[in-house]
């Protein structure tokens, strides 16, 4: 690796404290970047497959037919917010929370006492939308010991002392963003409680390492938290928003896909069962072998399609559409509204609406959506705008997308970020769905399930 750094130093070496946006050339649509932590540079790998956000495919042009460039504009970061920057002082003692545990969110005053002058703890922002949950009790959805970074080239990242509760951001302080991201909660903001339900739960007395009793020297108020969520553009353009999604690279650390400890923690935390993990790892090896260029791909994909029932999974999830790239893809208008009951079309039907790049009007049909094909769900909401994590600016969708209730990315087929607990909502075109009449036999309740691999 050192030799590579010497040979390519003229084109790719950088100072480790420079802002990330200085490392990457803008406007190179077909370029992927890979970060090597032990070396002090970003190595460009040309003509690689464009990276996309997991199930939140709306970052691919917001409905535009043309593929979006992977240029990184940045969020006005400074050297102090560099991904490798030091965390805040006085880190809290880990509570080792697991999926299913009950917790109580601390009071506003207690949480504000843990924040630095930027409204962050260990570089993780406490967002204004989170104040509404203070004092309430929730079940731990999953331990957020790892996550996916969608700001820079999509990759897995390690997170310390953080969990996901059954809470999502409503976008109130961020221009009405409709992404509905799962919120990251630092354990210092929570009180573990005993009991199997919120009614009989009793707060447990926990000793802390001084982070609750002593506020940061600079101090942080509720108005400060609100003010830092939105900033005026220096050039007089659209406002720039700051949220947990935009700051995720700076609150996390590198995590190699081959670090087996993450999969052990997936199991021990209750995030994933042994069968789920085993099937995911076997699929990953199977897929990479089929893509190795040794002539086995067609036969392996055929075998997977024919015998997928043996491991209670779907047919091969990574397939391409049939419409030549550059030609228009079909559309339909159902005018679906929240609460409507729909059935997701079969994988084969959806493939007929995609181009050879796997997109319909710029929106990717991701492999993580395949397990939901054929299932019935209710519409959660129509999505017309979300924040672009790379720029912090609002992104208006040319063609509205649909979010279905409980239909999220399970990270079963995602390279380098298997079993990510972030659970980003999947974005659906109406042509991939069919409305179910209110008097249909299965119209009373959706069939919501977490399909096993």
VENVENRA-V430364 format. One record per helix or strand of 3 or more residues. SS is the DSSP state (H for helix, E for strand). FROM is the first residue (numbers start at 1). LEN is the number of residues. If there is no record, write none. Layout:
# VENVENRA-V430364
ss=SS from=FROM len=LEN
ss=SS from=FROM len=LEN
This chain:
# VENVENRA-V430364
ss=H from=2 len=6
ss=H from=9 len=4
ss=H from=20 len=3
ss=E from=31 len=6
ss=E from=41 len=6
ss=H from=57 len=3
ss=H from=61 len=3
ss=H from=79 len=3
ss=E from=102 len=4
ss=H from=108 len=5
ss=H from=128 len=6
ss=E from=137 len=7
ss=E from=146 len=4
ss=E from=155 len=4
ss=E from=162 len=7
ss=E from=182 len=5
ss=H from=187 len=3
ss=E from=190 len=5
ss=H from=222 len=6
ss=H from=244 len=7
ss=H from=261 len=8
ss=H from=274 len=17
ss=H from=297 len=15
ss=E from=341 len=4
ss=H from=347 len=5
ss=H from=367 len=6
ss=E from=376 len=12
ss=E from=394 len=11
ss=H from=430 len=3
ss=E from=433 len=3
